[in-house]
Amino acid sequence: MLVVGLTGGVASGKSTVASLFASDGVPVIDTDLIARELVTPGQPALAEIAARFGPDALSTDGTLNRPWLRQRIFADEAARKVLESILHPRIRAEVQRRLEALRLQTPPPAYALVVIPLLVETGAYDALLDRVLVVDLPEDLQLQRLMTRDGVEEPLARAMLAAQASREARLARADDVINNRGAPDDLMEQVERLHRLYAGLAA
């Protein structure tokens, strides 16, 4: 089974691209969704976050206080590293478990897609991947989409971009690139072309 890592900067369109692959029947493992599962009430990761960051990290209903934590980690690199040390090993272990489960299917899928926003930054997934697909767009457009999508002010949006690998670093790691500055139809066309490529490589 071929394993393709899908990455891109924040608000680049990774989820949209992943959903287009999924509509072709490709199994998608999304590390953002795994991260959300890991911080639901009762999970050890959430308890560890509360212990390390204090009571402000939790909302009154006991769920993760995402707006507070986001402000904190993008204002303080050391805090971001602490959060990553709690979550990243757990996320990677779950990705590995899900890939193994796919390989045990009869027959296994030709290929699987793993969505990893911080693929370049962590380097933790290199051994699991056969190819890397980057969703790319110019930084000014990325900034604009991020502010619109998340309703954040420009200083926080810029801090979020600065905390990630540069566009150049992502492109240097790419085996394949999807250009997401255009129309939705153009995006679909690029996904279909890559779907045929990956199915062919797997065969």
Salt bridges, closest charged atoms under 4 A:
GLU37 OE1 - ARG98 NH2 2.86
GLU48 OE1 - ARG90 NH2 3.26
GLU84 OE2 - ARG80 NE 3.85
GLU94 OE2 - ARG97 NH2 2.73
GLU94 OE2 - ARG98 NE 2.69
GLU100 OE2 - ARG103 NH1 3.04
ASP126 OD1 - ARG173 NH2 3.33
ASP136 OD1 - ARG167 NE 2.75
ASP150 OD2 - ARG70 NH1 3.14
ASP150 OD1 - ARG149 NE 2.66
GLU154 OE2 - ARG158 NE 2.75
ASP176 OD2 - ARG131 NE 2.90
